[in-house]
Amino acid sequence: MSDKSDLKAELERKKQRLAQIRQEKKIKEEERKKKEVWKKSESQQKREATPEDSDLDRKRRETEALLQSIGISPEPSLGYQGTNTIPTFKM
C-alpha cells in the first residue's frame, strides 16, 4: 500500500509541477506578444512621423517623370559640378 500512495503522491507532485510550467510558459508568451505589439506600434509611429519624406520623394519622382515625358531633363543636383571657373559679368 505504501508504494501505491507514494506513487500517487509523486504523480500529484508531477502534475502540479507540470501545471506550474504551463502557467510560466503562458505568462512568457503573453509578455512576448506584448513586446511584439509594442515594437509594431513603435515602428508604425516612426513611419507615421516621416510621411513627408516619402511623400516628397514620391512627388519628386512624379515630377521628374512628367518633365522627361515632355522632353525636359531634370535639373542636376546642386552639388559640385566639376567646374573651376567663376562666372564674371561685363558692364
The 8 nearest C-alpha neighbors of each residue, nearest first, counted from 0:
[[1, 3, 2, 4, 5, 6, 7, 8],
 [0, 2, 4, 3, 5, 6, 7, 8],
 [1, 3, 5, 0, 4, 6, 7, 8],
 [4, 2, 6, 0, 5, 1, 7, 8],
 [3, 5, 7, 1, 6, 2, 8, 0],
 [6, 4, 2, 8, 3, 7, 1, 9],
 [5, 7, 9, 3, 4, 8, 10, 2],
 [8, 6, 4, 10, 9, 5, 3, 11],
 [9, 7, 11, 5, 10, 6, 4, 12],
 [8, 10, 6, 12, 11, 7, 5, 13],
 [9, 11, 7, 13, 8, 12, 6, 14],
 [10, 12, 14, 8, 13, 9, 15, 7],
 [13, 11, 9, 15, 14, 10, 16, 8],
 [12, 14, 16, 10, 11, 15, 17, 9],
 [15, 13, 11, 17, 12, 16, 18, 10],
 [14, 16, 18, 12, 17, 13, 19, 11],
 [17, 15, 19, 13, 18, 14, 12, 20],
 [16, 18, 14, 20, 19, 15, 13, 21],
 [19, 17, 15, 21, 16, 20, 14, 22],
 [18, 20, 16, 22, 17, 21, 15, 23],
 [21, 19, 17, 23, 22, 18, 24, 16],
 [22, 20, 24, 18, 19, 23, 25, 17],
 [21, 23, 25, 19, 24, 20, 18, 26],
 [24, 22, 20, 26, 25, 21, 27, 19],
 [23, 25, 21, 27, 22, 26, 20, 28],
 [24, 26, 22, 28, 23, 27, 21, 29],
 [25, 27, 23, 29, 28, 24, 30, 22],
 [28, 26, 30, 24, 29, 25, 31, 23],
 [27, 29, 31, 25, 30, 26, 24, 32],
 [30, 28, 32, 26, 31, 27, 33, 25],
 [31, 29, 33, 27, 32, 28, 34, 26],
 [32, 30, 28, 34, 29, 33, 27, 35],
 [31, 33, 35, 29, 34, 30, 36, 28],
 [32, 34, 30, 36, 35, 31, 37, 29],
 [35, 33, 37, 31, 32, 36, 38, 30],
 [34, 36, 32, 38, 37, 33, 31, 39],
 [37, 35, 39, 33, 34, 38, 32, 40],
 [36, 38, 34, 40, 35, 39, 41, 33],
 [39, 37, 41, 35, 36, 40, 34, 42],
 [40, 38, 36, 42, 41, 37, 43, 35],
 [39, 41, 43, 37, 38, 42, 44, 36],
 [40, 42, 38, 44, 43, 39, 37, 45],
 [43, 41, 45, 39, 44, 40, 38, 46],
 [42, 44, 40, 46, 45, 41, 39, 47],
 [45, 43, 47, 41, 42, 46, 48, 40],
 [46, 44, 48, 42, 43, 47, 41, 49],
 [47, 45, 43, 44, 48, 49, 42, 50],
 [46, 48, 44, 45, 49, 50, 43, 42],
 [47, 49, 45, 46, 44, 50, 51, 43],
 [50, 48, 51, 47, 46, 52, 45, 53],
 [49, 51, 53, 52, 47, 54, 48, 46],
 [52, 50, 54, 49, 53, 55, 48, 56],
 [53, 51, 55, 54, 50, 49, 56, 57],
 [52, 54, 56, 50, 55, 51, 57, 49],
 [55, 53, 51, 57, 52, 56, 50, 58],
 [56, 54, 52, 58, 53, 57, 51, 59],
 [55, 57, 59, 53, 54, 58, 52, 60],
 [56, 58, 54, 60, 55, 59, 53, 61],
 [59, 57, 61, 55, 60, 56, 62, 54],
 [58, 60, 56, 62, 57, 61, 55, 63],
 [61, 59, 63, 57, 62, 58, 64, 56],
 [62, 60, 58, 64, 59, 63, 65, 57],
 [61, 63, 65, 59, 64, 60, 58, 66],
 [64, 62, 66, 60, 65, 61, 73, 67],
 [63, 65, 61, 67, 62, 66, 68, 60],
 [64, 66, 62, 68, 63, 67, 61, 69],
 [67, 65, 71, 63, 69, 68, 64, 62],
 [66, 68, 70, 71, 64, 69, 65, 72],
 [67, 69, 65, 66, 70, 64, 71, 63],
 [70, 68, 67, 66, 71, 65, 64, 72],
 [71, 69, 67, 68, 66, 72, 65, 73],
 [72, 70, 66, 67, 69, 73, 68, 65],
 [71, 73, 67, 70, 66, 74, 63, 75],
 [74, 72, 63, 71, 75, 66, 67, 64],
 [75, 73, 76, 72, 77, 71, 63, 66],
 [76, 74, 73, 77, 78, 72, 80, 79],
 [75, 77, 78, 74, 79, 80, 73, 72],
 [76, 78, 75, 79, 80, 74, 81, 73],
 [77, 79, 76, 80, 75, 81, 82, 74],
 [80, 78, 81, 77, 82, 76, 83, 75],
 [79, 81, 82, 78, 77, 76, 75, 83],
 [80, 82, 79, 83, 78, 84, 77, 85],
 [83, 81, 80, 84, 79, 85, 86, 78],
 [82, 84, 81, 85, 80, 86, 79, 87],
 [85, 83, 82, 86, 87, 81, 80, 79],
 [84, 86, 87, 83, 82, 88, 81, 80],
 [85, 87, 84, 88, 83, 89, 82, 90],
 [88, 86, 85, 89, 84, 90, 83, 82],
 [87, 89, 90, 86, 85, 84, 83, 82],
 [90, 88, 87, 86, 85, 84, 83, 82],
 [89, 88, 87, 86, 85, 84, 83, 82]]
